[in-house]
């Protein structure tokens, strides 16, 4: 899905790997919550990209 690809690029998940794990977990939880609000069924690739909940 092109929309998901664009959203992933905009979110720039790459820098997350440079944060300490606590900061990263907080950001991932926040992103997951925002995606749920937007509608998980609309963004399945974003959910996959974030991986399992911390």
N, CA, C and O of each residue as an XYZ file, in Angstrom:
216
protein
N       0.857     -1.197      0.000
C       0.000      0.000      0.000
C       0.891      1.244      0.000
O       1.687      1.447      0.916
N       0.749      2.063     -1.024
C       1.597      3.252     -1.172
C       1.432      4.221     -0.015
O       2.404      4.821      0.443
N       0.200      4.373      0.458
C      -0.055      5.282      1.579
C       0.765      4.906      2.796
O       1.342      5.766      3.461
N       0.811      3.615      3.081
C       1.593      3.147      4.229
C       3.076      3.429      4.024
O       3.764      3.845      4.955
N       3.574      3.203      2.800
C       4.991      3.439      2.521
C       5.342      4.904      2.752
O       6.363      5.221      3.361
N       4.480      5.796      2.254
C       4.730      7.230      2.410
C       4.704      7.590      3.894
O       5.568      8.319      4.381
N       3.703      7.071      4.605
C       3.584      7.367      6.034
C       4.826      6.880      6.777
O       5.337      7.567      7.662
N       5.306      5.698      6.416
C       6.504      5.169      7.069
C       7.692      6.089      6.838
O       8.461      6.364      7.759
N       7.838      6.560      5.613
C       8.957      7.455      5.316
C       8.823      8.741      6.120
O       9.806      9.256      6.653
N       7.592      9.260      6.204
C       7.381     10.504      6.949
C       7.682     10.310      8.430
O       8.214     11.205      9.088
N       7.338      9.134      8.946
C       7.550      8.881     10.372
C       9.026      8.698     10.686
O       9.450      8.877     11.828
N       9.818      8.338      9.663
C      11.258      8.152      9.853
C      11.539      7.257     11.067
O      12.113      7.694     12.065
N      11.122      6.009     10.951
C      11.324      5.069     12.059
C      12.804      4.781     12.308
O      13.183      4.387     13.411
N      13.626      4.973     11.304
C      15.055      4.654     11.409
C      15.716      5.238     12.666
O      16.418      4.510     13.367
N      15.515      6.535     12.973
C      16.215      7.100     14.140
C      15.835      6.443     15.469
O      16.551      6.603     16.458
N      14.724      5.708     15.508
C      14.327      5.073     16.766
C      15.421      4.149     17.291
O      15.564      3.984     18.502
N      16.193      3.546     16.388
C      17.192      2.577     16.857
C      18.319      3.254     17.630
O      19.090      2.573     18.306
N      18.433      4.572     17.547
C      19.509      5.277     18.259
C      19.080      5.753     19.648
O      19.904      6.250     20.417
N      17.809      5.603     19.965
C      17.339      6.002     21.297
C      17.602      4.865     22.280
O      17.784      3.714     21.883
N      17.618      5.208     23.579
C      17.706      4.101     24.530
C      16.357      3.375     24.535
O      15.349      3.913     24.077
N      16.356      2.161     25.054
C      15.176      1.309     24.881
C      13.942      1.898     25.566
O      12.826      1.718     25.079
N      14.125      2.593     26.676
C      12.972      3.169     27.369
C      12.316      4.252     26.515
O      11.096      4.270     26.352
N      13.135      5.153     25.971
C      12.615      6.208     25.096
C      11.934      5.606     23.875
O      10.860      6.042     23.461
N      12.584      4.595     23.309
C      12.047      3.967     22.101
C      10.692      3.326     22.397
O       9.749      3.470     21.619
N      10.601      2.618     23.524
C       9.334      1.981     23.883
C       8.232      3.018     24.037
O       7.106      2.808     23.587
N       8.561      4.145     24.679
C       7.557      5.199     24.858
C       7.055      5.710     23.516
O       5.852      5.893     23.324
N       7.978      5.939     22.590
C       7.600      6.461     21.273
C       6.775      5.421     20.518
O       5.779      5.761     19.878
N       7.186      4.161     20.590
C       6.454      3.111     19.876
C       5.040      2.985     20.433
O       4.084      2.845     19.670
N       4.901      3.034     21.753
C       3.567      2.957     22.355
C       2.711      4.126     21.864
O       1.542      3.948     21.520
N       3.306      5.326     21.835
C       2.559      6.501     21.381
C       2.150      6.365     19.910
O       1.019      6.683     19.541
N       3.082      5.892     19.075
C       2.759      5.701     17.651
C       1.655      4.663     17.480
O       0.738      4.854     16.681
N       1.743      3.560     18.231
C       0.719      2.510     18.124
C      -0.644      3.073     18.496
O      -1.643      2.774     17.842
N      -0.688      3.891     19.549
C      -1.960      4.480     19.968
C      -2.510      5.415     18.902
O      -3.710      5.416     18.629
N      -1.630      6.215     18.297
C      -2.081      7.122     17.239
C      -2.593      6.344     16.038
O      -3.587      6.729     15.421
N      -1.916      5.247     15.704
C      -2.361      4.431     14.569
C      -3.719      3.812     14.881
O      -4.579      3.735     14.004
N      -3.920      3.367     16.130
C      -5.219      2.803     16.508
C      -6.315      3.839     16.332
O      -7.407      3.523     15.861
N      -6.020      5.092     16.715
C      -6.997      6.169     16.564
C      -7.307      6.389     15.077
O      -8.465      6.573     14.701
N      -6.264      6.368     14.236
C      -6.459      6.557     12.791
C      -7.225      5.384     12.187
O      -7.897      5.531     11.166
N      -7.121      4.237     12.813
C      -7.777      3.041     12.299
C      -6.753      2.015     11.879
O      -6.117      2.140     10.832
N      -6.599      0.986     12.716
C      -5.583     -0.037     12.471
C      -5.785     -0.706     11.118
O      -4.822     -1.030     10.423
N      -7.048     -0.909     10.754
C      -7.316     -1.616      9.498
C      -6.858     -0.802      8.293
O      -6.636     -1.361      7.219
N      -6.713      0.514      8.457
C      -6.240      1.362      7.362
C      -4.718      1.358      7.252
O      -4.169      1.755      6.225
N      -4.042      0.916      8.293
C      -2.576      1.025      8.323
C      -1.908     -0.251      8.826
O      -1.077     -0.195      9.733
N      -2.261     -1.406      8.248
C      -1.684     -2.661      8.765
C      -0.165     -2.708      8.633
O       0.506     -3.317      9.465
N       0.387     -2.072      7.596
C       1.842     -2.125      7.408
C       2.575     -1.296      8.450
O       3.696     -1.631      8.832
N       1.954     -0.220      8.912
C       2.579      0.568      9.980
C       2.645     -0.257     11.253
O       3.666     -0.264     11.941
N       1.561     -0.951     11.568
C       1.545     -1.798     12.759
C       2.655     -2.849     12.644
O       3.392     -3.093     13.599
N       2.763     -3.466     11.463
C       3.809     -4.478     11.250
C       5.200     -3.867     11.404
O       6.085     -4.472     12.008
N       5.385     -2.680     10.861
C       6.701     -2.039     10.893
C       7.141     -1.735     12.324
O       8.330     -1.781     12.639
N       6.174     -1.425     13.185
C       6.512     -1.106     14.572
C       6.857     -2.370     15.358
O       7.490     -2.293     16.411
N       6.449     -3.512     14.857
C       6.750     -4.754     15.544
C       5.814     -4.967     16.725
O       4.856     -4.216     16.910
N       6.093     -5.983     17.517
C       5.219     -6.282     18.656
C       5.298     -5.177     19.702
O       6.307     -4.478     19.794
N       4.241     -5.019     20.488
C       4.279     -3.986     21.542
C       5.440     -4.246     22.493
O       5.738     -5.402     22.796
N       6.091     -3.206     22.963
C       7.212     -3.399     23.911
C       6.712     -3.976     25.239
O       7.507     -4.204     26.151
